[in-house]
Amino acid sequence: MSTETETEAGAGVGSGAGAAAGTGAEPALTLPPAREPGPPGGPPPASVAVRTPGSRKGRKKADRPEVASDRFLAKAAFVTVALSIAGALLGLGRDQALAHLFGAGSDTDAFLVAWTVPEFAATLLIEDGLAFVLIPAFSLAVTRRARGAAGDPVRALVAATLPRLTFAFAAFGALLVAGAPYLVEALAPGLPDPRLAVDCTRLTATCVFSFGLAGYCSAALRAHRRFVAPAAIYIAYNTAIIGAMFVLGARWGVRSAALGVAVGGALMVLAQAPSLWRRLRRGRPETGTPDGEPARPMDLTLIGTVLLFALCRQSQVLIERFLASSLPAGAISHLNYAQKVAQMPMVLSLMLCTVTFPVVAQAIAEGDTERARDRVERDLTLVACTVLLGAAVVVACAPQIIQLLFQRGAFTAQDTAATAAVIRVYALGLLGHTLVGALVRSYFCSGRPTWYPLFAMTAGVVATGWAGALAVGPWGVRGIAAANAAGVTLTAVLLLYGMGPRSVPIRTRAVVTEIGKPLRAALTAAATGGLCASGVDSPLLGLVVGCTVVTFVFALLAWAFRVEGFVSALRSVTRRVQNARFR
């Protein structure tokens, strides 16, 4: 992978990293800024001298570009994954507390209908949605600030966008609070007593305002190459929900969890506000010279395509809960618990794409399609390898995982069996979910609107709806989960097919061939691990045996098939161990 040159002025997109580290503020995780693109059709700009502590003046970055870039990506990905794992574990603790205190009955069904609001809000306002619009906009403003543009482009962008978006978040949140009865009726018309769901929905609807501000802060910080605070927000969020359930659960019942959502949303904003304030304060509004590049307004068409795609993607949850609301009590809860556990491998594997998204965007902006293509291809093979290993573990050890995580209190052995059956079906769509999450970043990284991802996602959602309606009768919740897997896999295939003129021109045939290798390894590992785990009575020992067998078989086959992502990662780890041994 090619790397960008780094200038002294750019380091202070930059220079803030050293200041933060020196004052004990947020740990510095900064990317070298993109080089200024040359004239269209002209030669690339010359390498710029870098001055770093302990290096000679005038030393070229080209001396060791790959090491520096990979070191940053590894460090940023490690910190992001570590904090995300902590947040995910707290999310599991939240679900465990919900299952322990309230079981899997009508009360939890009512809360999970209200939980649809924060699920949608997180997708639209924090993880996807606005992030695809705001990160490129803030990246441009940060680059212009580093070039010495007149005024402070970052502050100007905040002044132009934050007040309007804040008003929109508040207005839409208030609309949801007022229309909660109609929303519950639309989401789950089969609920026997919707009043509890309405109360919970009114509490969770406040997250539209807090998640909107949290997502704005996250996008601004990621554009500044700050990943610590955005990755830590779910730690604060889930801590608030767990605390509210244990403190107020006896008095408020499941409404306490909805109150925790409202408090947790506020904590998400507070967790990022100090770091963002430090970034904004470093600007010098009265200094600098014009750089000849006018500020670009945010493209409303781009915002529309991004938000519609995110909304359409999340609507699969609406289809599931709509279909499950007519099934016996607990069906929605079984779907929810299965989905939360099954999607953990996907969430963790996509952390790499969160870190490399700015890298791909910079390469596209510079016209370096080869570097963008190489990065996207490497990301696709690596995330596929990671999620398939996780999916194999989930399929092999589903009963043991659910029993250890949830079977206590009001969550019975029958709930464990039903949830484990659903989780194994959900796992069939994990590769599709992961590829959709990775591929859609490539479509929007250029900052240009495109309708193709929305078309692909719409086709997948329609397929999910039709398949779910046909399958829910004979197969119940497992039919709903199978429809989800089929629909998202269709979307992934369409997005892969559309890569090229609409996105980063990857070598699709080679990527599909490479993904097929870990897929075969995962199928074999899941079957072998499941057979071994089922022969052990203890759920903990069965989980250990299953995970060990799955990992060993997957690693052996991945090495035999020469899976690119697995082999390169193993070689990197081996080199680091050898270097540490002989130092």
ABEGO torsion letter per residue (X at the ends): XBBBBBBAAAAAOEAAAAAAAAAGBBBBBBBBBBBBBBBBGBBBBBBBBBBBBGBBBGBBAAABAAAAAAAAAAAAAAAAAAAAAAAAAAAAAAAAAAAAAAEBBAAAAAAAAAAAAAAAAAAAAAABEAAAAAAAAAAAAAAAAAAGBBEBAAAAAAAAAAAAAAAAAAAAAAAAAAAAAAAAAAABAABABAAAAAAAAAAAAAAAAAAAAAAAAAAAAAAAGBAAAAAAAAAAAAAAAAAAAAAAAAAAEAAAAAAAAAAAAAAAAAAAAAAAAAAAAABBAABEBBAGBBBBBBBAAAAAAAAAAAAAAAAAAAAAAAAAAABBBGAAAAAAAAAAAAAAAAAAAAAAAAAAAAAAAAAAAAGBAAAAAAAAAAAAAAAAAAAAAAAAAAAAAAAAAAAAAABBEABBAAAAAAAAAAAAAAAAAAAAAAAAAAAAAAAAAAGBBBAAAAAAAAAAAAAAAAAAAAAAAAAEAAAAAAAAAAAAAAAAAAAAAABEAABBBBBAAAAAAAAAAAAAAAAAAAAAAAAAAAABABAAAAAAAAAAAAAAAAAAAAAAAGBAAAAAAAAAAAAAAAAAAAX
